[in-house]
């Protein structure tokens, strides 16, 4: 049975409640945090269920690995608390459902999983991805986005099928047990979320940034240092896998880019607010986006680099209007290679 690994006693003994005390969107005293979190883990109504904007950050803040964010989503669904209006949620569940169209296909490694963004296959090009093959579509969609919609049940139902499709139709046929995750959310799904729910992952996912670091190292003689100041827009899903963030600095070092120092970065990063817009909290979304972009401007960033296509599509026009070039990380690397 697919069940969330959560230890109630671990939370009951926690003296700091960092998952809530560090929250950028809820202001609670320590006493209030303990009270509200106590209600939540007991399955009682709590203001956390309504106030949570599903930014994933508390999953990173918990130093005990007890999955507080996943538990919040569990309780939201149990109490029928809908962060995103139900009609929109139901529509997206239909639109992004598995189609049953994937078929066995022999591909040439390295394989790149495009997840729900096969339209971005054009970015898998040049010397960085020489010889690479891609696969993608809703039959291999990682489904982690349902955390934003308080629908863990959809993840439980669909993710095992996605894993089976990937292994049976692409990896087994291609004689490999690994692939590169184009989307940060995929890597977070297979290395963090799936184990938290007791879902077996019979393959090795490789983070895009790890792959890029390796290829740029191999191609170091072809790199033309960009000598540019770059702001990194950290996606929500990276909160699940903070151990991957060092690759951002490694890549910037290899391509001669400077990661600008700013307030809203690292553990204090602000999300793109796309999901908050879907929650119809427009004033909050506008405020977060303004703070984020002003922060980039104060740091004199010339580029805003993304690893999440959804973040890119949400913020690209807003940053471009302020004179900052929006760009996906792989495309930034292509620039450094003169492609």
PyMOL commands that set and color helices and strands:
alter all, ss='L'
color gray80, all
select helices_A, chain A and resi 8-12+18-21+30-41+47-51+57-61+68-78+86-95+118-123+127-129+144-149+152-174+184-196+208-218+220-222+236-240+242-244+246-255+266-268+274-278+282-298+309-321+329-336
alter helices_A, ss='H'
color red, helices_A
select strands_A, chain A and resi 111-113+133-135+178-181+204-207+228-233+257-259+303-306+325-328
alter strands_A, ss='S'
color yellow, strands_A
deselect
rebuild
show_as cartoon
